[in-house]
Amino acid sequence: MNLNKIKSILPDFQMSHFNMFDTIIFLKWETTLDNNSWEEYTNLILGMTSPDNYKIFIEFVDVNSWRFHGSGKISGFYIKDMTVRGYENNSKYEVGDYEENEIEFYCSDVIIKSFERQ
């Protein structure tokens, strides 16, 4: 995961700071085809906002074990790097919220599509 788009605006941003995003404003599924393996993958594009007026759009690649329910308002958002625990390629990251368990899934990559102050 490359955090350069975020760090250009918030230089001290770390993976643990994704908890600043607490409202889901956009959710879109896309099916893509890998040109090398010819396998289909389901990607998720998620848009979120923070109380500090930041907006982010993130693409999660090869989403699996998807669970979502609720209103879209969460207590904070996390992305955990699971490769240090030896997880497989399609489960490199665990994504979810901290308290309500409104959203949770695994994915193979995380791409920051855009990040801006509103």
Disulfide bonds with the S-S distance in Angstrom:
none
